[in-house]
């Protein structure tokens, strides 16, 4: 269902609709996730210094809590805040993207 909504440019968070970022920004965000997040969580998102960010690992996690971790980081861990790089809506979109699985190809 998320893939169908993403095709329409929408991703659902509990109680919210998040618009998919425009093409160029979408590609920037996917690259940021692959490279910057991947530097700790593994380039294949299977884990490393940080835990895995694969759909199965995120399935039972609250999307809003994950969004807040992305934006604010986790004190006492290597997880930095990404608020300077993501808007709140973009962070929500990235979480749903990770919960669905990163695309193999860019548009």
Secondary structure as the mmCIF struct_conf table of DSSP 4:
data_model
#
loop_
_struct_conf.conf_type_id
_struct_conf.id
_struct_conf.beg_label_comp_id
_struct_conf.beg_label_asym_id
_struct_conf.beg_label_seq_id
_struct_conf.end_label_comp_id
_struct_conf.end_label_asym_id
_struct_conf.end_label_seq_id
HELX_RH_AL_P HELX_RH_AL_P1 UNK A 2 UNK A 7
TURN_TY1_P TURN_TY1_P1 UNK A 8 UNK A 9
STRN STRN1 UNK A 10 UNK A 13
TURN_TY1_P TURN_TY1_P2 UNK A 14 UNK A 15
STRN STRN2 UNK A 16 UNK A 19
HELX_LH_PP_P HELX_LH_PP_P1 UNK A 20 UNK A 22
HELX_RH_AL_P HELX_RH_AL_P2 UNK A 23 UNK A 32
HELX_RH_PI_P HELX_RH_PI_P1 UNK A 33 UNK A 37
HELX_RH_AL_P HELX_RH_AL_P3 UNK A 38 UNK A 41
TURN_TY1_P TURN_TY1_P3 UNK A 43 UNK A 44
BEND BEND1 UNK A 45 UNK A 46
BEND BEND2 UNK A 48 UNK A 50
HELX_LH_PP_P HELX_LH_PP_P2 UNK A 51 UNK A 52
BEND BEND3 UNK A 54 UNK A 54
HELX_RH_AL_P HELX_RH_AL_P4 UNK A 55 UNK A 58
TURN_TY1_P TURN_TY1_P4 UNK A 59 UNK A 60
BEND BEND4 UNK A 61 UNK A 61
HELX_RH_AL_P HELX_RH_AL_P5 UNK A 63 UNK A 72
TURN_TY1_P TURN_TY1_P5 UNK A 75 UNK A 76
BEND BEND5 UNK A 77 UNK A 78
TURN_TY1_P TURN_TY1_P6 UNK A 83 UNK A 85
HELX_RH_AL_P HELX_RH_AL_P6 UNK A 88 UNK A 100
BEND BEND6 UNK A 104 UNK A 105
#
